[in-house]
Amino acid sequence: MTQMETQPHIDSSRIAEITRGLDRSEIEGREKVFSVTDLAVSYSGKVALQDVSLDVHRNTITAFIGPSGCGKSTFIRCFNRMNDLIPGAEVEGRVLYHGDDLYARDVDPVEIRRRIGMVFQKPNPFPKSIYDNIAFGPRVLGIKGSMDDRVEQALRQAALWDEVKSRLKDNALGLSGGQQQRLCIARALAVEPDVILMDEPASALDPISTTRIEDLMHDLKRDYTIVIVTHNMQQAARVADMTAFFSVLVDEEGAARRGVLVEYDATTKIFTTPSDKRTEDYVTGRFG
């Protein structure tokens, strides 16, 4: 193992105060949204991630944590086939979505990305009005109904409506960073997805904006299934019901690095009584 990056220590005696997630028995009683078996991802023949198997359940928040280069972002992109857009990327194993193979030949990736929306690390609003940012997806997809109502509903769901309702015609790039990220969440919600993927959704935001995004995630999980990648372990402890810890394997010569799933369990267990010492070393800020 290589030296892991130092992380802020989470005092296990305070974990009950920090975590707001469900317990494992309640989670596992819910429908499986994703079921991943023996997943491996390679780029131009070089393995980036291997041997990943886990389930993601409905109306839960699942967090992926681990050091840089362990494959967290590669893995989350497998859920809506974003890796298809990377030349040389190959995905092996099975990813079932409500029991159907996401990578079957007759599956339309565009439809998958409508049902499984994604919010990226840096806010990426279109250089259009606030209104047109939200309306863009429904217009492209030909979704019927009142566009005004759809825009308002998406902005309300993203806890942004009261802040922007009087300036919907203003350019979205004039919003603050935190507002832009919530706008991007609203844009994803406007096409009525089933799942929301978030890759480091608050890493570029100030603490107040980060708190608003975290509170928003808790509100949204009543209606959506959420999967996030985060380097912030306190954030994972605060928002996630289940947490997967990924690490990096390095060959004897130190030339090849590949990500592996070390442990996947209820968030409280990951941060208090993990089963693998590598997980304990990571969440306590020690080196692995």
C-alpha positions as CSV (number, residue, x, y, z in Angstrom):
1,M,0.0,0.0,0.0
2,T,1.1,3.6,-0.7
3,Q,0.9,6.3,1.9
4,M,-2.6,7.7,2.1
5,E,-3.4,11.3,2.2
6,T,-4.0,12.7,5.7
7,Q,-7.6,13.2,6.6
8,P,-9.3,15.0,9.5
9,H,-9.9,12.6,12.4
10,I,-13.5,11.8,13.3
11,D,-13.9,11.1,17.0
12,S,-15.8,7.8,17.2
13,S,-17.5,9.0,20.5
14,R,-19.2,11.8,18.4
15,I,-20.3,9.6,15.5
16,A,-23.9,9.4,16.7
17,E,-24.1,13.2,16.7
18,I,-22.6,13.4,13.2
19,T,-24.4,10.6,11.3
20,R,-28.0,11.0,10.2
21,G,-28.2,7.9,8.2
22,L,-30.4,4.8,8.3
23,D,-29.3,1.5,9.8
24,R,-28.3,-1.4,7.6
25,S,-31.3,-3.6,8.2
26,E,-33.7,-0.8,7.2
27,I,-31.6,-0.1,4.1
28,E,-31.4,-3.7,2.9
29,G,-35.2,-4.1,3.2
30,R,-35.6,-1.5,0.4
31,E,-35.6,-2.2,-3.3
32,K,-32.2,-2.5,-5.0
33,V,-31.7,0.3,-7.5
34,F,-28.2,-0.8,-8.6
35,S,-26.6,-4.2,-8.2
36,V,-23.0,-4.3,-9.2
37,T,-21.1,-7.6,-9.6
38,D,-17.3,-8.0,-10.3
39,L,-17.0,-4.6,-11.9
40,A,-13.7,-3.7,-13.5
41,V,-12.8,-0.6,-15.6
42,S,-9.8,-0.1,-17.8
43,Y,-8.5,2.9,-19.8
44,S,-6.6,1.9,-22.9
45,G,-5.9,-1.5,-21.4
46,K,-4.7,-0.2,-18.1
47,V,-6.9,-1.3,-15.1
48,A,-8.2,1.6,-13.1
49,L,-10.7,-0.2,-10.9
50,Q,-11.3,-3.9,-10.2
51,D,-13.4,-6.5,-8.3
52,V,-16.2,-4.1,-7.2
53,S,-19.5,-5.7,-6.0
54,L,-22.2,-3.8,-4.1
55,D,-25.9,-2.9,-4.0
56,V,-27.4,0.6,-3.8
57,H,-30.9,0.8,-2.4
58,R,-33.9,3.1,-3.1
59,N,-34.2,6.4,-1.3
60,T,-30.9,6.2,0.4
61,I,-27.6,8.2,0.2
62,T,-24.6,6.2,-0.6
63,A,-21.1,7.7,-0.3
64,F,-17.8,6.6,-1.9
65,I,-14.7,7.7,0.0
66,G,-11.0,7.0,-0.4
67,P,-7.7,8.5,-1.4
68,S,-7.1,10.2,-4.8
69,G,-6.7,7.8,-7.6
70,C,-8.7,5.0,-6.0
71,G,-11.4,4.9,-8.7
72,K,-14.3,6.6,-6.9
73,S,-15.2,8.9,-9.8
74,T,-14.5,6.2,-12.3
75,F,-17.0,4.0,-10.5
76,I,-19.8,6.6,-10.1
77,R,-19.6,7.2,-13.9
78,C,-20.4,3.6,-14.5
79,F,-23.9,4.1,-13.1
80,N,-25.0,6.4,-16.1
81,R,-22.4,5.2,-18.6
82,M,-20.4,8.4,-18.7
83,N,-17.3,6.3,-19.2
84,D,-18.7,5.5,-22.6
85,L,-17.6,9.0,-23.6
86,I,-14.0,8.4,-22.7
87,P,-11.9,6.9,-25.6
88,G,-10.4,3.6,-24.7
89,A,-12.6,3.0,-21.6
90,E,-13.8,-0.6,-21.1
91,V,-16.2,-1.8,-18.5
92,E,-16.4,-5.4,-17.4
93,G,-18.7,-7.2,-15.0
94,R,-22.4,-6.4,-14.4
95,V,-24.3,-3.3,-13.4
96,L,-28.0,-4.0,-13.0
97,Y,-30.4,-1.1,-12.8
98,H,-33.7,-2.2,-11.3
99,G,-32.7,-5.7,-12.5
100,D,-31.9,-4.7,-16.1
101,D,-28.3,-4.8,-17.5
102,L,-27.2,-1.2,-18.0
103,Y,-24.6,-2.3,-20.5
104,A,-26.9,-4.5,-22.6
105,R,-26.7,-3.7,-26.3
106,D,-30.3,-2.6,-26.6
107,V,-30.0,0.0,-23.8
108,D,-30.0,3.6,-24.9
109,P,-27.3,5.6,-22.9
110,V,-29.2,8.8,-23.5
111,E,-32.3,7.5,-21.8
112,I,-30.1,6.1,-19.0
113,R,-28.6,9.6,-18.4
114,R,-32.1,11.1,-18.2
115,R,-33.1,8.6,-15.6
116,I,-29.8,8.8,-13.8
117,G,-28.8,12.5,-13.6
118,M,-25.3,13.7,-12.6
119,V,-24.0,16.8,-10.8
120,F,-20.3,17.5,-11.2
121,Q,-17.6,18.8,-8.9
122,K,-17.6,22.3,-10.3
123,P,-20.9,24.0,-11.0
124,N,-21.4,24.1,-14.8
125,P,-24.5,26.2,-15.6
126,F,-25.1,27.0,-19.3
127,P,-24.5,30.6,-20.3
128,K,-28.2,31.2,-20.5
129,S,-30.9,32.5,-18.2
130,I,-31.8,30.8,-15.0
131,Y,-35.1,29.8,-16.5
132,D,-33.5,28.4,-19.7
133,N,-31.0,26.4,-17.7
134,I,-33.8,24.5,-16.1
135,A,-36.0,24.3,-19.2
136,F,-33.2,23.0,-21.4
137,G,-33.5,19.3,-20.7
138,P,-37.3,19.1,-20.8
139,R,-37.3,21.0,-24.1
140,V,-34.7,18.7,-25.7
141,L,-36.5,15.6,-24.5
142,G,-39.9,16.9,-25.6
143,I,-41.4,16.6,-22.1
144,K,-45.0,17.9,-22.2
145,G,-46.8,20.1,-19.7
146,S,-46.4,23.6,-18.3
147,M,-42.7,24.6,-18.5
148,D,-43.3,27.4,-16.0
149,D,-44.6,24.9,-13.5
150,R,-41.7,22.5,-14.2
151,V,-39.1,25.2,-13.7
152,E,-40.6,26.4,-10.5
153,Q,-40.9,22.9,-9.1
154,A,-37.3,22.0,-9.9
155,L,-36.1,25.2,-8.3
156,R,-38.2,24.6,-5.2
157,Q,-36.9,21.1,-4.9
158,A,-33.3,22.5,-5.1
159,A,-34.2,25.1,-2.4
160,L,-33.4,27.9,-4.8
161,W,-36.8,29.3,-5.9
162,D,-37.1,32.0,-3.2
163,E,-33.7,33.3,-4.1
164,V,-34.2,33.5,-7.9
165,K,-37.9,33.8,-8.6
166,S,-37.7,37.5,-9.3
167,R,-34.8,37.2,-11.7
168,L,-35.4,34.1,-13.8
169,K,-34.4,35.9,-16.9
170,D,-31.0,36.8,-15.5
171,N,-27.9,35.0,-16.7
172,A,-27.2,32.0,-14.5
173,L,-23.5,32.8,-14.4
174,G,-24.3,35.7,-12.2
175,L,-25.3,33.4,-9.3
176,S,-22.9,32.6,-6.5
177,G,-21.0,29.3,-6.5
178,G,-23.4,27.7,-4.1
179,Q,-26.4,28.9,-6.0
180,Q,-24.9,27.7,-9.3
181,Q,-24.5,24.2,-7.8
182,R,-28.1,24.1,-6.6
183,L,-29.1,25.3,-10.1
184,C,-27.3,22.4,-11.6
185,I,-29.2,20.1,-9.2
186,A,-32.4,21.7,-10.2
187,R,-31.5,21.2,-13.9
188,A,-31.0,17.5,-13.2
189,L,-34.3,17.3,-11.4
190,A,-36.3,19.0,-14.1
191,V,-36.2,15.9,-16.3
192,E,-37.7,13.7,-13.5
193,P,-34.8,11.3,-12.9
194,D,-34.8,8.3,-10.6
195,V,-31.3,8.7,-9.4
196,I,-29.0,11.6,-8.8
197,L,-25.2,11.1,-8.9
198,M,-23.0,13.7,-7.3
199,D,-19.2,13.8,-7.9
200,E,-17.7,16.0,-5.2
201,P,-20.7,18.3,-5.2
202,A,-19.5,20.7,-2.5
203,S,-15.7,20.6,-2.8
204,A,-15.6,24.0,-4.5
205,L,-18.0,25.6,-2.1
206,D,-17.7,27.6,1.2
207,P,-18.9,25.9,4.4
208,I,-22.3,27.6,4.5
209,S,-23.0,26.6,0.9
210,T,-21.8,23.1,1.7
211,T,-24.2,22.8,4.6
212,R,-27.1,23.9,2.3
213,I,-26.1,21.2,-0.3
214,E,-26.0,18.6,2.5
215,D,-29.4,19.6,3.9
216,L,-30.7,19.5,0.3
217,M,-29.5,15.9,-0.1
218,H,-31.4,14.8,3.0
219,D,-34.5,16.4,1.7
220,L,-34.1,14.9,-1.8
221,K,-33.6,11.4,-0.7
222,R,-37.3,11.2,0.2
223,D,-38.0,11.1,-3.5
224,Y,-34.7,10.1,-5.1
225,T,-31.8,7.7,-4.7
226,I,-28.5,9.6,-4.3
227,V,-24.9,8.4,-4.8
228,I,-22.1,10.8,-4.0
229,V,-18.3,10.8,-4.2
230,T,-16.6,12.9,-1.5
231,H,-13.1,13.4,-0.1
232,N,-14.7,15.0,3.0
233,M,-15.2,12.2,5.5
234,Q,-17.2,14.4,7.9
235,Q,-19.6,15.1,4.9
236,A,-19.9,11.3,4.3
237,A,-20.7,10.8,8.0
238,R,-23.3,13.6,8.0
239,V,-25.2,12.7,4.8
240,A,-24.7,9.0,3.9
241,D,-26.7,5.9,4.9
242,M,-24.1,3.6,3.4
243,T,-20.4,4.2,2.8
244,A,-18.0,2.4,0.5
245,F,-14.3,2.8,1.2
246,F,-12.0,2.4,-1.8
247,S,-8.2,2.2,-1.7
248,V,-5.3,1.8,-4.1
249,L,-3.2,-1.3,-4.8
250,V,0.3,-0.8,-6.2
251,D,2.3,-3.5,-7.9
252,E,5.7,-4.5,-6.5
253,E,7.6,-2.2,-8.9
254,G,5.2,0.7,-8.0
255,A,4.4,1.1,-11.7
256,A,0.7,0.0,-11.8
257,R,-2.0,1.4,-9.5
258,R,-5.6,0.2,-9.4
259,G,-8.5,1.0,-7.2
260,V,-10.2,-1.7,-5.1
261,L,-13.3,-1.7,-2.9
262,V,-12.1,-2.4,0.6
263,E,-15.3,-2.2,2.7
264,Y,-18.9,-1.3,2.2
265,D,-21.3,-1.0,5.1
266,A,-23.6,1.3,7.1
267,T,-22.0,4.6,7.6
268,T,-22.0,4.4,11.4
269,K,-20.1,1.1,11.2
270,I,-17.6,2.3,8.7
271,F,-16.7,5.2,11.0
272,T,-16.9,3.4,14.4
273,T,-16.1,-0.3,14.0
274,P,-14.8,-0.9,10.4
275,S,-14.0,-4.5,9.6
276,D,-10.8,-3.8,7.7
277,K,-7.7,-2.1,9.3
278,R,-7.2,-0.1,6.1
279,T,-10.6,1.5,6.6
280,E,-9.8,2.3,10.2
281,D,-6.4,3.9,9.3
282,Y,-8.1,6.0,6.7
283,V,-11.0,7.4,8.7
284,T,-8.8,8.1,11.7
285,G,-6.3,10.0,9.6
286,R,-3.5,7.5,9.9
287,F,-1.5,6.1,7.0
288,G,-2.2,2.8,5.4
